Each structure stands twice: as structure tokens, then as C-alpha cells.
Amino acid sequence: MAAGASAWLIGRGGEIQCDSLAPLTVLATLAAFLISVCFRQMSRYPDRRSRWALFACLLVAGATLFADFRFVRHYRGFCDQLQQQMRQSVRP
């Protein structure tokens, strides 16, 4: 679900959504938490099928974390600069 939500937030149209950076940061944190849960569960389930399922979940969570981080890092400076310009234009 975290991967789907991240893909939806990143892929909404061609314009930059500065208001989606905070939810993507939360989803990246959730993906990091899921990675830690997958590593923790690896020791509990020694059978091969369970480990492959956990490895697949680990890959999806890792890809989600990486994509969210890259998107937020890429647009953080632009959005901060835009917000600063808006604050300066409001001041008399």
C-alpha cells in the first residue's frame, strides 16, 4: 500500500506538487520501518517460501524508499525557493 500511495503521489500529472513532499517523506519513513520489520521476520521464518515472500516485500519497500527519497530531494530546493518567494511577495 505504501508503494502504491508513493507511486500515486509521484505520478500525479506533469506538474510539481510541492504539497506532496511531506506525505512522501512520511511514506519513506513507513517504507524504512517495513524494511526493518522484514529483516526482523527473516529470522522467524526459516522456510524458503516465506523468505522469498519477505525478500519480495523487502525489495518493494526498498524501491519505495529510494523513489520517495529521490523525488523529495530533487524538488525540495525548488519548493523551498518558491515558498520563500511567495513570503516575500506577501510582505509590503
N, C-alpha and C positions, 0 to 999 in steps of 0.2 A: 504494500500500500504506500509506503514511503517513497519507493521508486516511482510509482505511478503519479503520486502527487508532485514529485520533483519534476518529472517529465512534463506534466501539465503546466506547472508554473514557468518552466523554462521555455516551453514551446508555444506559448500563447501569442501568436501573431509575430510580426516582424519588428514591432516597436519595443523599446526598452521599458520594462516595468520596474521602476525604482521601488515601488511599494511591495514588490515580491521578494526583495533581498532578505528581509527579516524572516519571513516564513521559510525560505530556502536555508537560512542559517539554522533554524530550528530543525528542519528535516535532515540537515547534515549531522547535527548533534544526535538525532534519533538513529541515523544510519550508523554512526560510530558506536552507539550503545548496542545496536543489534549485532555489530561485529563482535563486540565483547561477549555478548550472550552466545553467539555461535561458537566462539573459542571455548567458552565455559562448557557448553554442551558436548563438544567433541570428546571430552574425557568420559562422559557418562554413557555415550552410545558407541561401543566399540565395533558394532557390526558394519559391514561395508555399505549397505544401502542407506543407513542413517547418516553415515559420514559423507556420502555423496550428496545427499539432500542438504546437509548442513554446509557443505562446501559450495553448493549452488547458491544457497542463501547468502553465504559469505561473499561470493562474487557479486551478487546483485547489490548488496549493501555497500560493498567497496566501490562499485561503479557509481552508485548514487552519491556517496560521499565525495568522490573525485569530481563528478559533474557539478554538484552543488558548489563545491569549493571554487572550481574554475570560474563558474558563472558569477558568483558573488565577488570574487577577487577582480574579475575583469571589469565589472560595472560599478564597483564601489567608489572608485575615484570620480568617475563621471557623475554619479548620482550625488555624491557629496559636494562636488563643484556646482552642480545645478541647484542644489538646496541652498548653498551659500549665496549664489546669485539671486535667488528668489528672496532671501532675507534682506539683502542689500537693496533690492528694488522696492521693498515694502517700507523701509526707513525713509523718512523725508530728508 
